[in-house]
Amino acid sequence: MRDHGLWVYALLFVVIFVETGLVVMPFLPGDSLLFVVGAMCGLGLMNYPLSVGLLLAAAVLGNQSNYTIGRYFGPRVFQWEDSRLFNKAAFDRAHDFYERYGGVTIVAARFMPFLRTFAPFVAGVANMTRSRFTLFDVGGGALWVGGVITVGYFFGNFPFVKAHLDKIIWALILIPGLIILLGAWKSRRKA
């Protein structure tokens, strides 16, 4: 980790930004990644304040980007059919959730992998004011990034985690990926 320095931080920034900023990338491992970053901070392999600040910026800027995309392209999206790049059923679920719970959705969605990607887009489509959206965006981003990295930081100091960090990292990457693949397989099988 120390040999690659800034490149590691830059890659982490890009992953969090893309997961939160591009409506077509909801499958990236945001929660797992933040937890692993926290564990690595706890082990002294990464800088905790730099990681929290940088990844909070990535999460907020990603949501702002996604909101802007929704605001610009939103009216056209409702005419799309299901495709590989856009799942209208998932979009409709996120839209309904947003309509019911308003701006709090932006905060709560941070902790829900697929909604995390769609909620800012839907806020843009629904013409939520930028100032109100930004308030919830920054607050939710701080809770998500700060909270998950901090939990990882404290778990990273456990002897078991120190001894098995490589296996934990692989499990946190592979298990959510397998769950997504299984869900996709089941939904195609039903159709």
VOKOL-250394 format. One record per residue: residue in one letter; x, y, z of N, C-alpha, C in turn. Coordinates in steps of 0.2 Angstrom, whole numbers, padded with zeros to 4 digits, always signed. Layout:
// VOKOL-250394
AXYZXYZXYZ...
***
This chain:
// VOKOL-250394
M+0004-0006+0000+0000+0000+0000+0004+0006+0000R+0009+0006+0004+0014+0012+0005+0018+0013-0002D+0019+0008-0006+0023+0009-0012+0019+0012-0017H+0012+0012-0017+0008+0015-0022+0005+0022-0020G+0006+0023-0014+0004+0030-0011-0002+0033-0014L-0001+0039-0017-0007+0043-0020-0011+0039-0025W-0008+0034-0029-0012+0031-0034-0018+0027-0030V-0016+0024-0024-0022+0020-0021-0027+0025-0019Y-0026+0031-0016-0031+0036-0014-0035+0038-0021A-0031+0039-0026-0034+0041-0032-0039+0036-0035L-0037+0030-0035-0042+0024-0037-0048+0023-0032L-0047+0024-0026-0052+0024-0021-0057+0030-0023F-0055+0035-0024-0059+0041-0025-0063+0040-0032V-0060+0037-0037-0063+0036-0043-0069+0031-0042V-0068+0025-0038-0073+0020-0037-0079+0023-0033I-0078+0027-0028-0083+0029-0024-0087+0035-0029F-0083+0039-0032-0086+0044-0036-0091+0040-0042V-0088+0035-0045-0092+0032-0050-0098+0028-0048E-0097+0025-0042-0103+0021-0039-0108+0026-0037T-0107+0032-0035-0112+0036-0033-0114+0041-0038G-0110+0042-0043-0111+0047-0048-0113+0045-0055L-0113+0039-0056-0116+0036-0063-0121+0031-0062V-0127+0033-0064-0133+0029-0063-0132+0022-0066V-0128+0021-0070-0127+0014-0073-0122+0010-0070M-0119+0012-0064-0114+0008-0060-0116+0007-0053P-0122+0004-0052-0124+0003-0045-0121-0003-0042F-0117-0007-0045-0114-0014-0043-0107-0013-0040L-0104-0007-0040-0098-0007-0037-0098-0007-0029P-0093-0010-0026-0093-0012-0019-0092-0006-0014G-0096-0001-0014-0095+0005-0010-0094+0003-0002D-0099+0000+0001-0099-0001+0008-0093-0006+0010S-0092-0011+0006-0086-0015+0007-0080-0012+0007L-0079-0008+0002-0073-0004+0000-0072+0001+0006L-0077+0004+0009-0076+0009+0014-0074+0005+0020F-0077+0000+0022-0075-0004+0028-0068-0007+0027V-0065-0009+0021-0059-0011+0021-0054-0005+0021V-0055+0000+0019-0051+0006+0020-0051+0008+0027G-0056+0008+0031-0056+0009+0038-0051+0004+0041A-0052-0003+0040-0048-0008+0043-0040-0007+0041M-0039-0004+0035-0032-0003+0033-0030+0003+0037C-0034+0008+0038-0032+0014+0042-0031+0011+0050G-0035+0007+0052-0034+0004+0059-0027+0001+0060L-0025-0002+0054-0018-0006+0054-0013-0001+0053G-0014+0005+0052-0009+0010+0050-0006+0010+0043L-0010+0006+0039-0008+0006+0032-0010+0012+0027M-0015+0015+0030-0018+0021+0026-0019+0027+0031N-0020+0033+0029-0021+0038+0033-0028+0039+0034Y-0031+0039+0041-0038+0039+0042-0041+0046+0040P-0038+0052+0042-0041+0058+0041-0041+0059+0033L-0036+0058+0030-0036+0059+0022-0041+0054+0019S-0041+0048+0021-0046+0043+0018-0053+0046+0019V-0055+0048+0025-0062+0050+0026-0063+0056+0022G-0059+0061+0022-0060+0068+0019-0060+0066+0011L-0056+0063+0008-0056+0061+0001-0062+0058-0001L-0064+0052+0003-0069+0048+0000-0076+0052+0002L-0076+0056+0007-0082+0060+0007-0083+0065+0002A-0077+0068-0001-0078+0072-0006-0080+0068-0013A-0077+0062-0013-0079+0058-0019-0087+0056-0019A-0089+0055-0013-0096+0053-0012-0101+0059-0014V-0099+0065-0011-0103+0071-0012-0103+0073-0019L-0097+0073-0022-0096+0075-0029-0100+0070-0034G-0099+0064-0032-0103+0059-0036-0110+0060-0036N-0113+0061-0030-0120+0062-0030-0122+0068-0033Q-0118+0074-0033-0120+0080-0036-0120+0079-0044S-0115+0075-0046-0115+0073-0053-0121+0069-0056N-0123+0064-0052-0129+0060-0053-0135+0064-0053Y-0136+0069-0048-0141+0073-0048-0142+0078-0054T-0136+0080-0056-0136+0084-0062-0138+0080-0068I-0135+0074-0069-0137+0070-0075-0145+0069-0074G-0148+0067-0069-0155+0066-0068-0159+0072-0070R-0156+0078-0068-0160+0084-0069-0160+0086-0077Y-0154+0084-0080-0154+0085-0087-0157+0080-0092F-0156+0074-0090-0159+0068-0094-0165+0065-0092G-0167+0067-0086-0173+0064-0082-0179+0063-0087P-0182+0068-0089-0188+0068-0093-0188+0062-0099R-0182+0062-0102-0181+0057-0107-0181+0050-0105V-0178+0049-0099-0177+0042-0096-0184+0038-0095F-0189+0042-0093-0196+0038-0092-0198+0035-0099Q-0195+0037-0104-0197+0034-0111-0193+0027-0112W-0188+0026-0109-0184+0020-0110-0187+0014-0108E-0185+0009-0112-0188+0002-0110-0182-0001-0106D-0183-0007-0103-0178-0010-0100-0172-0012-0105S-0166-0011-0102-0160-0012-0107-0155-0015-0102R-0149-0016-0105-0143-0019-0101-0141-0013-0096L-0141-0007-0099-0138-0001-0095-0143+0002-0090F-0150+0001-0091-0155+0004-0087-0160-0001-0085N-0161-0002-0079-0167-0006-0076-0172-0002-0074K-0178-0001-0078-0183+0003-0077-0187+0001-0070A-0187-0005-0069-0191-0008-0063-0187-0005-0057A-0180-0006-0057-0176-0003-0051-0177+0005-0050F-0177+0008-0056-0178+0015-0056-0185+0017-0053D-0190+0013-0055-0197+0015-0053-0197+0014-0045R-0194+0008-0042-0194+0007-0035-0190+0013-0032A-0185+0015-0034-0181+0021-0031-0185+0027-0032H-0189+0028-0037-0193+0034-0038-0199+0034-0033D-0202+0028-0032-0207+0028-0027-0205+0029-0020F-0199+0026-0019-0196+0027-0012-0195+0034-0011Y-0192+0038-0016-0191+0045-0015-0197+0049-0014E-0202+0047-0018-0208+0051-0018-0212+0050-0011R-0211+0045-0008-0214+0043-0001-0210+0047+0004Y-0204+0047+0004-0200+0049+0010-0196+0055+0009G-0196+0058+0003-0193+0065+0002-0186+0065+0002G-0183+0071+0005-0176+0072+0005-0172+0067+0010V-0176+0064+0015-0172+0059+0019-0170+0053+0015T-0173+0052+0009-0171+0047+0005-0163+0047+0003I-0161+0053+0002-0154+0055+0000-0150+0052+0006V-0151+0053+0012-0147+0051+0018-0148+0043+0018A-0154+0041+0019-0155+0034+0020-0152+0029+0014A-0153+0032+0008-0150+0028+0002-0143+0027+0002R-0139+0031+0006-0132+0030+0006-0130+0023+0009F-0135+0020+0013-0133+0014+0016-0137+0008+0012M-0140+0009+0006-0143+0004+0002-0140+0004-0005P-0136-0001-0006-0132-0001-0012-0135+0001-0019F-0141-0001-0021-0143+0001-0027-0147+0007-0027L-0150+0008-0021-0154+0015-0020-0149+0021-0020R-0143+0019-0017-0138+0024-0017-0136+0027-0024T-0136+0023-0029-0135+0026-0035-0141+0029-0039F-0147+0027-0037-0153+0029-0041-0156+0036-0037A-0155+0036-0031-0158+0041-0027-0156+0048-0029P-0150+0050-0030-0148+0057-0032-0151+0058-0039F-0151+0053-0044-0153+0054-0050-0161+0055-0050V-0165+0052-0046-0172+0053-0045-0173+0060-0042A-0169+0062-0038-0169+0069-0035-0169+0074-0040G-0164+0073-0045-0163+0077-0051-0169+0077-0055V-0172+0071-0057-0178+0071-0061-0184+0074-0058A-0184+0073-0051-0190+0076-0048-0189+0084-0046N-0183+0087-0049-0182+0094-0048-0182+0096-0041M-0179+0092-0036-0177+0094-0030-0173+0100-0030T-0174+0105-0026-0169+0111-0026-0162+0109-0025R-0157+0112-0028-0150+0110-0027-0148+0111-0020S-0150+0117-0017-0148+0118-0010-0150+0113-0005R-0157+0111-0006-0160+0106-0001-0156+0099-0003F-0155+0097-0009-0152+0091-0011-0145+0091-0008T-0141+0096-0008-0134+0097-0006-0134+0096+0002L-0139+0099+0005-0139+0098+0012-0139+0090+0014F-0144+0087+0011-0145+0080+0012-0139+0076+0010D-0136+0078+0004-0131+0074+0001-0124+0074+0006V-0123+0080+0008-0117+0081+0012-0118+0077+0019G-0124+0078+0022-0126+0075+0028-0125+0067+0028G-0129+0065+0022-0129+0057+0021-0122+0055+0020G-0118+0059+0016-0111+0056+0014-0107+0056+0020A-0107+0061+0024-0103+0061+0030-0105+0055+0035L-0111+0054+0036-0113+0048+0040-0111+0041+0037W-0112+0041+0030-0110+0034+0027-0102+0033+0027V-0099+0038+0024-0091+0037+0023-0088+0037+0030G-0090+0042+0034-0087+0043+0041-0089+0037+0045G-0095+0035+0045-0097+0029+0049-0094+0022+0047V-0094+0021+0041-0092+0014+0038-0084+0014+0039I-0081+0019+0037-0073+0019+0038-0072+0018+0046T-0075+0022+0050-0074+0022+0057-0075+0015+0060V-0081+0011+0058-0082+0005+0060-0076+0000+0058G-0074+0001+0051-0069-0003+0049-0062-0002+0053Y-0061+0004+0054-0055+0007+0058-0055+0003+0065F-0060+0003+0069-0060-0001+0075-0060-0008+0074F-0063-0011+0069-0063-0018+0068-0056-0020+0066G-0052-0016+0062-0046-0017+0060-0041-0018+0065N-0042-0016+0071-0037-0017+0077-0038-0024+0080F-0043-0027+0078-0044-0034+0082-0039-0039+0079P-0036-0043+0083-0031-0048+0081-0033-0052+0076F-0039-0055+0076-0042-0059+0070-0042-0055+0064V-0044-0049+0064-0044-0045+0057-0037-0044+0055K-0033-0042+0060-0026-0041+0058-0022-0047+0054A-0024-0053+0057-0021-0059+0055-0024-0062+0048H-0030-0060+0047-0034-0062+0041-0037-0057+0036L-0034-0051+0036-0036-0045+0032-0037-0047+0025D-0032-0051+0022-0032-0052+0015-0038-0057+0013K-0040-0061+0018-0046-0066+0017-0053-0061+0018I-0052-0057+0022-0058-0053+0024-0060-0048+0018I-0054-0045+0015-0055-0041+0009-0058-0045+0003W-0055-0051+0002-0058-0055-0003-0066-0057-0002A-0067-0058+0004-0074-0060+0006-0079-0054+0005L-0076-0048+0007-0080-0042+0006-0081-0040-0001I-0077-0042-0005-0078-0041-0013-0082-0046-0016L-0080-0052-0015-0083-0058-0018-0091-0059-0016I-0092-0059-0010-0099-0061-0007-0104-0056-0010P-0103-0049-0010-0108-0045-0013-0109-0046-0020G-0103-0047-0024-0103-0049-0031-0107-0055-0032L-0106-0060-0028-0110-0066-0029-0118-0066-0028I-0119-0062-0023-0126-0060-0021-0130-0057-0027I-0126-0052-0030-0129-0048-0036-0130-0053-0042L-0125-0057-0043-0125-0062-0049-0131-0067-0048L-0132-0069-0041-0137-0074-0040-0144-0070-0041G-0145-0064-0038-0151-0060-0039-0152-0059-0047A-0147-0058-0051-0148-0057-0058-0151-0063-0061W-0147-0069-0059-0149-0075-0062-0156-0077-0060K-0158-0076-0054-0165-0078-0052-0170-0074-0056S-0169-0067-0056-0174-0063-0060-0174-0065-0067R-0169-0067-0070-0169-0069-0077-0173-0075-0078R-0172-0080-0073-0175-0086-0073-0183-0085-0072K-0185-0081-0068-0192-0079-0067-0195-0077-0074A-0191-0072-0077-0194-0069-0083-0194-0075-0089
***
